[in-house]
Amino acid sequence: MGKITAVSPLAPAAFPELPVIDGVTFAAAQAGVKYQGRVDVMLARLVPGTTMAGVFTRSATRSAPVLDCQAKIGLDGATGAAILVNSGNSNAFTGRNGVASVQAITKAVSEQIGLPQDRIFTSSTGVIGEPLPHDRIIAKIAELEGAQTATGIADAARAIMTTDTFPKGATATATINGKTVKIAGIAKGSGMIAPDMATMLVYIFTDAKVERGLLQSMLSELTDSTFNCITVDSDTSTSDTLLLAATGASGVEVTEAKGAFRDALNTVMLDLAHQVVRDGEGASKFVTIEITGAASDADAKVHGMAIANSPLIKTAIAGEDPNWGRVVMAIGKSGALADRDRLSIWFGDILVADKGWRNPDYKEDQGANYMKGEYLKIRVDLGLGSGQCTVWTCDLTHGYISINADYRS
């Protein structure tokens, strides 16, 4: 893998203290799939009655684990469920061998813990195109089963990392009819981030009781404004998987698509999405791009992602160069509706271009000083309508090249 020498400068001070979610336990182990001397496989067990929702990559070359999860996600959860994840190898572009690996792993987990094979969900992340050494994973299943603990989510977060420089976790609570439900989630993601569903690997757990159809609709809706609004490098993974499990162990039922539970779930998803960007390979700056005044929300997102994915803009940010002309370029090429003479651009609170003209009061040193910050905002108003969208990205540095130039070495 790439030679990562330091934790991202945008990393949180520490992994958050995540609450125990009744109805789910975790364990992690060292299987040696690719990495030596670190945990690289995790198993989560979920109690009977758990409902599952999922969102997956729309890549045409998605992996065998993704296809298997997609086939299972809508099935009945009366018997409980389990999630097994390995890092180091994505089991993608592995043909029949990939399918055989998934079948072997799910069969072994099923036999070990006594659940139907169609309730075993797997994910794999890492190098594409190499057969998964699934025997190494299977050899650890008994150990994983025996080590299950309600407090093991932090170890699980570490086990799913690849080029990540820090494990990612988030939590929130919601009060429903005077009773509290808890949500906790973990994620991995650092490069190959331009989600077309969710982002990389994400697992979210709640003790709320939620009917599967409602759980799925909330997850799908919130994905579009969280994970589908981030980008590190414009590349969509073959393995993107987001699973949401509601154990129902609290006995508190969620019956509304809007409200406190949805808001808390959004908090967790947005927090994890932002952490992925903050851990973007080689990233030194976190960038919020806010689009207003577009002809539609869809157009606003197109414009936002054109800015967020532009190598010219991302390298300018890395060099702390307030080159707002590149923002004009990105808007012009996006394909969404724009009018040059209505366009206004801000760096933070600094108006640099106003309705098609360079702001005569703008001074270059203002922009240069602003660009020295670690957390930046670029705002664009199209002047065309009420469409709006916010997306998030990071800069593009030499570190990104170094990590990916020797990723397979």
N, C-alpha and C positions, 0 to 999 in steps of 0.2 A: 504494500500500500504506500501512498505518498508519505513523505517524511515530515510529519507534523512535529514541530519543535516547541510550540507554546499554545496555551489556551487562548482562545479569541479574546482580544481586548474588550469586546462587547459582552463577554460572558457574565452571567449573574454572579454575585459574590459566593453563592453556595447553592447546592441542590436544595429545593424547597422541602420543607417538612410536610409530606403528604399524609393525609389521614388514612386510617384503616377503612376500607370499604367492605362492609359486611357482605359476605357471599363470594369473595374472591381471595385466593391465595396465590403466592408467587414463589418461584425458586429460580436460581441461575447456576450455571456450571461452566466448566472449561472443557469444551469438546475438541478443541484444536482443529476446527474446520479450516481456518487459515491462520489465525492469530495464536501465538503461544504466550502462556503466562497471563492470560486475562479471560474473564468470563465472555462467552460468545454464543450461548444458547440459553433461552429462558422458557419456562413453562408457567402459564397461568391457568388455574382451575376455577370454574364457575359453577355455582350451585344449581340444582334443578329449578326450573321456572325462569331462568335467565333468558331475557330476550336480547337478540343481537341485531345490529344494523351495521351496514358497511358501505363505503364508497371506494371505488377502485380506479386505477389508471385506465384511460381510454386508449393507451398506446396499442398500436396494431401488433407489437412484438411483446406483449405482456407475458409475464413469467407463468410457469406451471402452478406455483402456489396461488397466484392471483386468480387464475382461471378456476382453480379448485374452490377457493373461498367464494367466488361469485356464484358457483353452482350450489353452494350450501347455505348461503346467508339467509335465504327466505324460509328455511325449514323450521319445523317445530322445535322449541327448546325445552320441552318438559323434562328431559333427562339431564339437563346441565350442559356444559360445554368446556372446552379447553383450547388454549391458544399456545402454540409453540413457535418460537421465532429464533432463527440463527443469523449471525452476521458472518462476513467473510466471503460468502458466495451467494449470489442472487438466484441460482437455479433458473436462470433466464437464458433463452436461446439454447436450450439443451435437449429439445425434441422429446422423443419417447423416453429417454433417460430421465428427463426432468419429471415427467408424469410418474414414472416408476419410483423415483425418489419420494415424491409426495405420498404416493400410495403406501410405500414401505414405512414412512415415518408415521402417518396417520394410523396405520394398522397397528404399529408397535405401541403408540400412545393409547389407542383404544383398548388393546389387550392389557396394558399395564394398569390403567385406571378404571376400566370397566364402563366406558362410555361408547356409544355407537360411533363408528368411524365418520359418519356424516356430521358429527358434532365436534370434530377436531379440526381446528383452523390453523393453518401454518403460513408463515411468511419467511422469506429469505432475502438478504440484502448483501451486496458486495459485488465482486467481479462477475461480469456477464460472459457466458459462453463456455464455462468450465463445468464439467459434471460435479454435482454436489456429492461430497463424501458422506452420504447419509448414514453409513454404518457408525461413524464417529458420534453422530447425534443419537442414534438409537441406543448406543452403548451407555448413554448418560440418562436415559429416560427413568430408570429405576431410581437413580440418585436424585433426579429432579422431583420425582413423586415423593420421595422420602423426606425431602428438605422443604416442603411447602410451608409457608408461613404468611400470615396476614400482613406482616410488615416488610415483605421482601420486594416492594415495588421499586426501590432505589437500585437494587442489584439488577432487576429486570431492565431498568433504563440503561444501565451500563452495558449489559449484554448485547443490546441491539445496535450499539454504535459501530460505525465504520470510520470514516474520516472526521467524524464529529470530534470536537475538542472538549466538549463537556456534555454530560447527560442532561436531558431536558424533562422537566416535570412541571405540572401546574395543577391547581386545585381551586374549587369554589364550593359554596353551599347555597342552598335555596330553602326558603321557608314556605311550606305549603300547608294551609289550614292549621297553622300554628305548630307544625312539626318540621324538623330540619332533615333535608336529604343532602348527601355529600357526593361530590364528583371529583375524581382525580384522574390525571392522564399523563402519559409519557410519550415521547416522540424521538425519532432519530432523523437527521437530515442535515446536510452540509453542502453537498454539491449535487449536480444533476437535479436542480430544483427549478422547475417551472410547471407546477402541478396542473394536471388536467383532470382533477377530481378532488384530491386532497393533497397530502405531501408526504412523500417517502413512506415511512412507517409510523403510524400513530395508533395508540391504544388508550381508550378512555373508558373508565368504569364508574358506575353510579349505583347506589343502593336503592334508588327510586324504583317504583314499579311502573313500567311504561309498556303499553301494548306495542307490538313490533311495528305495525304500520305507522303509528304516530312517531315512534322513535326514529324510523327511517326517514320520514318526511322532514323532521326537525334537523336531522344530521345533514341531509342533502341540501336543505336550504342554507344552513349556516356555513357549510363548506364553501359555497360560492362567494361569501363575503369574508372568509378567513383564509383558509389554505389555498383557495384558487385565486387569491389576490396577492400572493407573494411570488418572488422570483429571485434566484441567485444568479443563474447563468443561462436561462431560457431553454434548458434541456429538460424534457419530461422523462422520468424514470420508467423502466419496464416493470417496476415492482411496487409502485405507489399503492399503499393499502391503509385505510382508516377503518378501524373496528370500534364500535361503541357497544358496550355490554351493560344492560340494566338488570341487576340481580334481583331486585324487588325485596331484598332482605329487610329494608326499613319498614315495609308495610305501607308506605306512603305512596299513594297512586297519583300519577300525573295524567290528567285527562285533557289538557288544553295545549294547543300548538303554540300559543303565546303565553307569556307570563314569567314567573320567577325561575322556573326550571330552565326554560329556554335561555333566559338571560345568563344564568350561571353557566350553562353549557357553552354559550357563546364566549364567555370570559375565558374559560379553559382553552377552547379551540384557538382563540385569537392570541392568547399568551404563548401557546406552543408554536403557533405559526411565526410569531415574532422571534421566538428563540431560535428557530431554524435559520431565519435571516441573519440574526446576530452571530450565528456560527457559520455563516457562509464561508466557503473555503477561501482563506486569505483575507477575509473582510476586516476592514478597520473603521468603517462608517455604516451606520444604519440610516436608511433614507426613506422617508414617508413622501409619497407623491399623491397630491390631492388635486383631483380634477373636478371643476365645477363649470356650470354654464354650457354643458354639452347638449347636443340635440336629444340625447337619450342616455339612460344609465349604461346601456350596452356600449354606446359610442365612447362614453367617458372611460370605461374600462379598457377599451381598445387603445385609446390615447395614453392612458396611464401605463399600460404594459409596454407600449412602444418606447416610452421614456425609460421605464425601469429596465428594459432589456437591451438598451442601446450600449454597445461597447464604448462608443465615443463619450457618452455621458458618464458611464460608470468609471472610465479611466480618468476623465476630467475630475470627477469627485475624488478619486484616489489621489490625484495630484493637487487637490485643493484649488482647482482652477474654476472660477465662476463663469464658465463658458456657456452663457444662456443661449447663444446661437445654436448650440447643439439641441437644445430643447425645442426650438423652432423647427429644426430639421426633423426631429422625431415626430412631432405633431403632423408635419406635412407629409411624412411617408406612411403614417399609420393606416391609412385607408378609410378612416372614419371622417365624418363631416367636420370641416374646419374652414374658417374665414380669416385669412391673414390679417385683415384690418380690424378685427374684433378681439384679437388675441392679447391677453395680458399674462405676465409671468412674475412670480415672486420667489425669492430665496428667503425662506423664513418670513419675516415681516417686511423685507426689503423689496419694494416694487422696482423691478429692473426693466420691464417692458410694459407699455400701457397702450392697449387698443391699436396694435399694429406698429407702434413706434418705440424706440428706445426711450425710456424715461429720462428726460433732460436733467433731472435732479440726481440720478443714480451715479454713484462714484464707484469705480472698479475696486478700490481698496475696501469698500463696504462689503462687497461680495466676497472678496478674498479673505477677509477676516471671518466672515460667517462660515466659509467652507472649512475652516480649521476645526470646527466642532465635530464630535463623534456622532451626534444625532442631528440629522438635517431634514428640512422639509422643502420640497419644491411644489409650488402651487401654480396651477394653470387655470385660467378662466377663459372658456371659448367664446362667451358672449352670444351663444346661440339659443339656449333654452335652459331647462331646469335639471338636465342630466348630471349626475355626479357619481364619483367612485373614488375610493382611496386604495392604493396598493403600496406594497412595501418591498424594498430591495436593499442591496448593499453595493459597495464599490467593487471595482475589479482591479486587483493588485498583482504584483509579481508573485505573491504567495499563491494565488490561484493557479498560475502557470506551473510553479514548482510542484505543487501537490499533484496536479493532474498529469504532468509530464512523466512522472515516475510512479504512477498509481499502481501499476501491475508489477513493479520491480520488487 
